[in-house]
Amino acid sequence: MSISLLDIIIILAYLAGILFLGFYISRKASKDLQSYFLGGNQLKWYYLGLSNASGMFDISGTMWTVSILFIYGLKSAWIPWLWPVWNQVFIFVYLAIWMRRSNTMTGAQWITFRFGEGRGAKLSHIIIVIFAVVSVIGFIAYFFEGIGKYCTSILPWDLSLQIGPYLLSSERSYALIICLITTVYTVKGGMYSVVATEILQFFIMTLSCLVIGYIAYNSVTAEQINAAVPAGWKDLFFGWRLDLDWSATQVPNVNDKIASDGFELFGALFMMMLFKGIFASLAGPVPSYDMQRVLAARTPSEAAKMSFSTIWVMYIPRYLMVAAFAVLALVYLGPELGKMGAAIDFEKILPLAINQFVPSGFRGLMLAGFLAAFMGTFSAFVNAAPAYIVNDIYKKYINPVAPERKYIRLSIISSVLLVVVGIIFGFNAASLNKLTLWITSALYGGYVSANMLKWVWWRFNGLGYFWGMLFGLIASTVKLFVFPEIVDIYVFPLILAFSMLGCLLGTFITPLENREAVKNFYKQTRPWGFWGPIKREVMQEDPNFVPNRDLKRDTVNILAGIVWQFAQVVIPIYFMIRENGQMLIWIVLLIVTSWWLKKNWWDRLHEADGDWEKTTFAEARSEAVKKGAVAR
């Protein structure tokens, strides 16, 4: 493919600008670890929200989403429930508030806040560090695989290299270059650089979404779409079986892809996604960039607003672009994809569509936008993971009194090492789809039991957390290497049950240790759940303490939030395929759920800060008294 001089200038200008911005802001990150990893808790919620949205706008995920919309039609709107995507709703409704009340830096440090000190607490602290590092390496491999496929499809230069007996493909060369550039500005500037560059990347990506949406809407008609898709492709709802037959279309080989995915029994798949989704969402976010944004917010209410804004600003533009690429591919790329036969790679639909339909100038903007999306997500993970190695291992157990400069230097080294390991795994990644399904269904399946119980059960202890996480990691690893042919989502209940067994065994091996730490956690965080004995002790010691009675309200808000989020997925798809009646119905649902959340959630967020501010002030004053800064 030929690429114009204007496109090249736009791409190079973006890369130079992003490096300059990252280095320019980096001086703010060098003060201490709090500044390097959390921006000193001084960043406003809407900056963090835009940054978080940019971090979720990744090229690998977008390529996958375009491919499943092409294959499964409107029913593909349900498939991201594999993650589940609506765990973000649980986070903004109540979990972000609970997490931010901890005043910690990482998910592992939060574990110490929850379980205190002691053998079980230390083991649980170590296991969450291991999980965080493993999951980050998995995601780096996932991003490495995606950006390589994208660049080779859109850029004209062949960068393949012969290094002795080994051939470095052009795909891998592109991926290495982009990963290197992203790593440089990320490790230099920490959270400040990540947030600043991601905000810029978000606006570039949003503009790109509008451009491709405009091009697609004016390039295809409803009649052309209807002629290209099989019966049932436009149906959002489904029965027990998928019943989507591509045999009479230009791409009959899509049926082979559906069979290999194992999604033909769509009703069973949906039940599994729903089952997994509830437990996974109750567990809260995994220890990655999403949790880091929550802990970086200034207050609990701002942490909730940040999580809300991530959905609010991202979903409609992103799915407008996803729908645009899918319909362009359906109408114009069908014959080309059909000729590929069994060798068809659906993950290349997006770059192929860009090659054919985006004009010069806009193509450079689009490429810069997707580079921005990739770099934003990649940098978020690169910045999040080293905090666990430096703050939660080196500082906690090896050298707690080292100078801040040494901690930051070790953070940079840790970032580079994690990227190297992730890239090595990326070289062996066979498919984005397989990586996606393993990360979402198997690896995170081992995370769910322990992290759900830590929020809601008073008796759950550090040893239970350790054994639950260990059993989960063992089960997910066995699934990966021993039963790779089984669709991951269908073994989630087994992984969940095995992990739950570890949780219960570990919990009841020993009596509850660190009872005072558990009481402090309950008082400061104020979760709902099964806290009876601890709640009674706290209320006896502090008659003014008011327990959390918001379970019913939070549940209703979650249901409203899931509909609100889902509406933002299907509205741009219905718009692009000209199903205006269905689009209008979902617009009404979006308005109604927005009104409900405004009245029953947003307007009550100020309540989240009251007790936390009192607790934080008391802790700060206690520290000041110890240092002699305040009169006793």
N, C-alpha and C positions, 0 to 999 in steps of 0.2 A: 504494500500500500504506500502511496506517495503521501507525504505530509508537507504542508506548506511552510514557508519561512515564518509566516505569522504565527502558526501553531507552535513552532519550535520556540519562538521568542516568548510566547505566553507561558509555555511550560518552564523554560529556563528562568523567566522572571519570577514565577511562583516559587521555584526551588530556592533561588537566591533570596527572595523576600522572606521565606519561612525560616531560613537559616539566620538571616540578619535579625529577625524579630526574636528568635530563640536566644541568640547570644546577647542581644541588647537588654533583654529583661533578666538575664541570668544572674546579674549582680544581686538581685533581691533574694535569690535562693541560697546564697552562701552563708547566711547568718547562722542557722542551726538546722537540725533535722526537722523541726516543726515547720520551718519556712520551706525547706527543700521538698518535703512530701505533702504538706497540707496548706502551703501558702500562708502560714502563720495564722490560720483561721480568720483571715481578713478579707477574703474574696466574697463578693456579693452573690446572693443565691442565683440571680439570673445569669451571671457570668459562668458559674459552675453548671447551671442547667444547659446553657448553650454548649459548653465544653463536653458535658456528658452526652448530649445529643450527637455531637460530632463524633465522639468516641464510639457510639453505637451505629454510626452510618458507614460501616466498613465495606470495602469493595468485595471481599469474599462473601459476606452475608448478602450483599446486593445481587451478586451474580447468582447465588443459590436461590434467592427469592424470585428473580426473574425466571429462572429455569423451572421452578415449581408452579409459577403462575402459567407459564406456557403449557406445561404438561397437565396440570390438574384444574386449571380454570379457576372459577370463583371459590371452589372448595379449598384451594391452596391458602386462602385466608385463615383457615383453621390450623394448617400444618405448623406455623411458628409457635403454636401452643406446646410443641415439643419442648421448648426451652423451660418454662412457658413464658411467653412475652408478657403476660399479665402479672408476672411477679412484681413488675414495676408499680402496679396498682396497689398491691399489698404494702410496698415500700412507702409510697407517698401518703397512703391513708394513715398508717400508724408506725411501721417499722423504722422509718427514717428518724422519727421523733425518739423512739426508744434507743436507737443506736447513738444518736448525737448526744443524748444525755450522759453517755459514758465518759466523755472528755478524753477519749483515747486516740491513738494515732493509727493503729492497724487492727485488723480483725483478731490477730493473735494477742495483742495487748488487751483487747476487749475480753478475751477468754480469761485472762488473769483477773480482770475486773469482775467477771461473772463468778469464777470459782475460787479466787483467792490464791494463796500459796499452798505448798505441800506437794507430795509425790503425785497424786492424781492431777492436780492443777498443772504441774510442770509437764507431765506427759501430754495432757490435752493441749497445752500451749505449743509443744513441739510438733504434735501431729497436725495442727492447723497450719503451721509454717510449712510443713512438708506438702500438704494439700495445696496451699497457695502457690508454692513454687512449681509443683507438677502441673497444675491447671494453667499457669502462665506459660510454661514451656509448650503445653498443648496448643494454646491459642496462638503463640508465636509461630508454631509450625503451620497452623491453619491459615494465618495471614500470609506467611511466606508462600504457601502453595497458591493462594488466590492471586496475589499481586503479580506473580510470574506469568500465570496464564493470561491475565489481563494485558500486561505490557507487550507480550509477544504478539497478541492479536491486534493491537492498536498502533504499535510503533514499527517503523520500516526497517530498522537496523538489525542485522544479524550479529549478536554478541556472543555466539558460541565460541568456546576456546578449547583447544587441545592441550591438556596439561599432562604430559607424559602419556601413560596408557589410558588416562581418564578424560572423557569428553564432558566439559561443562556446557550444558545446553544454554541457548539464548534465554530461555525461560528462567533458568536459575541465575544467570548473570544479571538480568534485570532485577530480579528479586533481591539479590545481594546488594546491588547499588542503592536501591530505594531503602532497604532496611538500614544500611550504613548511614545514609543521610539522616534518617529519622532518629537513629540512636544517638548521633552526634549532638543534635540540638536538644534532645530530651535529657541526656545525662548532664549536659552543661547547665541547663536552667531549672531542672526539677519541675515542681508543680506550676510555678509562675509561667515558665516557658510553655508547658503543656497546655494550660488554660488559654493563654494569649494566642498561641498558634491554632488551637482548636476553634476558637471563636472566629478567627479569620477563615479557617477551613470550612466552618459551618456555613458562612455566608456564600463562599464560593460554590459549595455543594448545593445550596438551596437555589442559587441562580441557575446552576446547571440543570437542576430538576425542572425548573420552569421552562427553560429553553427546549429541552427534549420533549416535555409535555406539549408545548406549542407545536413543535415540528410533527409529532405523531398525530395529534388531534386533526391537523390539517392535511395529513398524508393518507389517512385511511378513512373508510366509511363503515357504517354499521353493516351494510350488505357484504363488504369484503371480509369483515370479521366473521359474520355468520357462515360464509362460504368456506372459511378456513378451519373451523372448529367442529368437533363432533357434537352430537346431541348430548345435552347435560352439562356441557362445558360452562355455560352461563348460570347454572343452578348453584346457589350458595348452600342449600341444605341437601341432605343425602339420606340414603337408607343404609341397610347393613353392608351392602356391597357398593363399590365405587361406580360400577356400570358406566365406564367411560371407554368407548371403543374407537380407536384412531385408525382402524383398518381402511376405511373409505376415504381418508384424507391424503394429503401429499406427504405426510410423515407417519406412515404406519409403524415405523420402528419405535414410536413413542410407547406403544404397548409393551415392548420389551423392557423399557425403563421402568414402567409402572410395576411390572412383575418383579424386577430386580430390587426395587425399593421395598416391596412387601406391603404396599398400601392398598391392595385390592379390597381387603376387608376393612373398609373405611370406618364403618360403625365401631368395630372392635378397636381400631386405632384411636378413634375419638374418645372412647371410654378410657383407654389407657392414658391418653394425654390429659384427660380431666382428672383421673385418679392421681397421676404423677404431679399434675400442676398444683393441686390443692396442697399436697404435702411439701412440694418444693418451694412454694410461695410462703408457706408458714415458716419454713426454715430460714428465710431471709436471703439476702444477696451473698454470693460467694466472696471470699476475700480478694477482690480485685479492684479495678478502677472505679466501679460503681459504688462500692462501700467507701472507697477513699474520698469520693466526692461528698458523700454524706458526712463523713467525719471532718471534712474540711470546711463545712458550712459554719457560719458564725453562731447560730442558735438552732435548737431543735425545730422550731417552726420554719426557719429558712431551709433546713435540710429537707423538710417535707415539700416546700415550695419548689426547691431545686429538682426533686424527683418528678413532681407534677409537670414542671415546665419541659422536662426531657421529652415526654410524650407529646405535649401540646405543640411544640415547635417542629417536631421531627416527622411525625407519621404521615401527614397529608402530603407534603412535598416529596417525601421518599417514595410513597406508594404511587404518586402521580408519575414519577419517573419509572418505577418498576412496571406499571401498567403500560406506559408508553413504549418501552423497549419490547415488552411481550407482544403487543399487538403488531408492532412493526415486523417482528420476527415471524409471527403467524402469517401475516399477509404476504410478505415479500421474500422471506428466507425459507419458506417451506420446501420448495424444490431442492435447494442446496442442501438443507439438513436431511431431506429424505434420501439423497444420493449417498450419504455417509453410511447408511446401513447400520450394522451393529457397532461401528466405530464412532457413532455420533457422540459428541461431548456437549451436553446441554449447558454446561457451565460456561461455554464460549458464546452463548446466544447474545449476551450483552455486548461484548466487544465487537462481534460481527455486525450487530445492528449499528453501533457507533461508526464503524468503517463505512457502511453503506449509506447512512441517512443523515449524519451530522455534517453540515457544511464546514469548509475551511474557516478558521477563526474560532467558530463555536466548538470545533473539534478540539482545539488547543485548550479552550476553557473547560470543556467536558473532561479531557484527560487530566488537567490540573485539578479539577473538582474531585475526580476519583482518586488521584494521588493524595489529595487532601483528606478524603475519607479514610483511606488506608493508613496514612501517616498519623491521623488523629487517633484511631483506635490502637494502632501499634504503639504509639508513644505513651498512651494511657497505661497499657500493660507494662511497658518497660519502666515507667516511673513508679508503678504501684508495688511491684514484686520485691525490689531491693530493700524496701522498708522492713520486710519480714526477716530478711537475712541480717541486716545491720542492726535495726532497733530491737528485734525480738530474739536474736541469737547472740550476735557479737556484744552488743551493749548490755544485754540482760545477764548473760552468763559468762562472758569472757573478759570484757574491759568496760565496766560501767562508768569510769571516770576519764575516758579519753577525751581529747580536745574535739570540739565540734568539727573542725576541719578534717580530722582523721575520719570521723563518721561519714562525712560527705564524700571524701575520697574513696572510702570503701564502698559507698553506695554506687559510685560511678563504676568501679571495678565489677561489682555484683551485677549491675545492669548489662555490662558488656558480656560477661560470662553467660548470663541467662539467654541473651540474644544468640550467642554462638551455639549453645546447646539446642535452643529452639529451632535454629536454622538447620542443624544436623538432623533433627527429627523431621523438619519440613522436606528435606531431600528424600525422605523415605515415605512421604505421605502419598498414598495412591489416589485419593479422591477427596475433594472438598466435602462431598455428601457423606462419605464414611467418617471423616473427621468430625463433621458437625453432629452426626447422630451419636458417635461414641462420647463426645464431650457432653452433649446435652442429656443423654439417656443413661449411659453407663457410669461415667466418672461422677457426674453430679448426683446420680442415684445413690452412691455411697456417702454423699454429703448430707442427705436429707434428714435421716432419723435423728442423728445427734444434734443437728442444728435446729430442728423443730423443738425438741425436748428442752433445749437450753433456755428457750423463751418462756415456756409455759408450765414447767414442772419443778416444784420446789426441791424434791428429793434427788433430782438428777445431779450427779457430781462429776468432778474432773476425770475420775477413772472411767466412769460410764461414757463420757465424751470421747476419751482416748480409744477405748475398745470399740465403740460404735463407729468411729471414723476409720479405725484400722480394719475392721471387718468389711466396711464399705469399700475401702481402697482395694482390699484383697479380692472381693467379689467382682469389682469392675475390671480389675486387671485380668482375672481368670476369664471373664467374658471376652475381653479383647483378644487374648491369645489362644484360648481353647475353643471358643464357640463364635468365631468371627462371622459365620454365615447367618446367624440368627439376628433379626432386626432388634436393635438395642432396646427400644421402648417396650417390647414385649417381655423382656427379662427384668425390667425395672422393679416389679413387685417382689421378685426373688432377691434382688440386691437390697431392696428396702427392708425385707424381712430379716435377712442375714445381718444387716447393719443394726436393726432394732434388737436382735438377739444380743449382739455385742454391747449395746447400750444398757440393757437390763442386767446382764451378767456383771458388767463393770460397776454398775450403780449399787447392786446389793451385795457385792463382795465385802465392802467396807461400810461402816456407818458414815453419815454425812459429815464431812470434814469442813472446816472453815465456815461454821454456821453464821458467825458475825459478818463474814464477807458476803454471804448469800443475803443476809438481811440488809446489808448496805446496798447491794445490787438492787434488791427489790424496792427499797425506799427511794433510791435515786432514779431508777428507770421507770418504775410504776407500770409494770406489764399486767395484763389480765391473764387468767389461766388458773392452774391448780396450785395455788400458793397458800392454802388455808393455814397451816401451822405457822409459817413465816409471817403471814399477814397479821395473825393474832398477836404474835410477839412484837412486831413493829408498832402496832396500834396501842399495845400496853405501854411501850416505852415512850411513844409520842402520840398522845390523844388527839393532836391536831392533824395527824396524817389522814389523808383521804385516799382510799384505794381506787384503782381504776375500775369504773363500772361502764366502760364504753364498748364492751364486746358487741352488743346488739347494733349500736350505731355504726361501729367500724365494719361489721358484716354487711349491712345494707349499703354503706358507702363503697365497699369493695365490689359488690354486684353492679352498682351504678357505674363504677369506674371501669369495669371490664366491658360493659356495653359502650361506654363513652370512648374507650380506646379502640374497640373493634369497629365502631362507626368510622373512625378516622382511617382505618385500613380499607374498608370496602367502598367508601364514598368516592375516592379518586379512581378506583377501578371501574365502578359503575359509570362514572363520568366519561372515562376513556372509551368504553364499549357502547356508549349511548343508551344505557338502560336508565333513562331519566326518572321513570316512576319509582324504581327501587332506590335510586339515589335520593329522591325526595323523602322517602320513608326514613332512610337512615339519617338524613339531615335533621329531620324532626326529632329523632331519637338522640342525636348529638346535642341539640339545643336543650331538650328536656333534662338529660343527664348532666349537662353543664350547669343548668340552673340548680339542680339538686345538690351537686357537689359544692357549688358556691355557697348555698344556704347551710348545708349540714356538715361541711368540712372546712372550706377556706375561711369562712367567717368565725370559726371557732378555734383557729390555729393559735391565737394568742394565749389560749389556756395552756398550751404545751410548754410555754417558757417559764411560767410562774414558779413552780416548785424547783425547777432546774436552776433558775437564777439564784434562788435562795441557797441551794446546796452548793453551787459553784462559788458564791460569795463567801460562804462559811469556810469552804476548803481553802480559798485564797487567803482569807484572813488568818486561818490556822497556820499556813505556811509562813505568812509574814510575821506572825508572833514568834514562831520558832527561830526566825532569822533576826529577831529584834527590831523589825521595821515598824511594828505597831505596839503601842503600849498594852500591857496585859490587863 
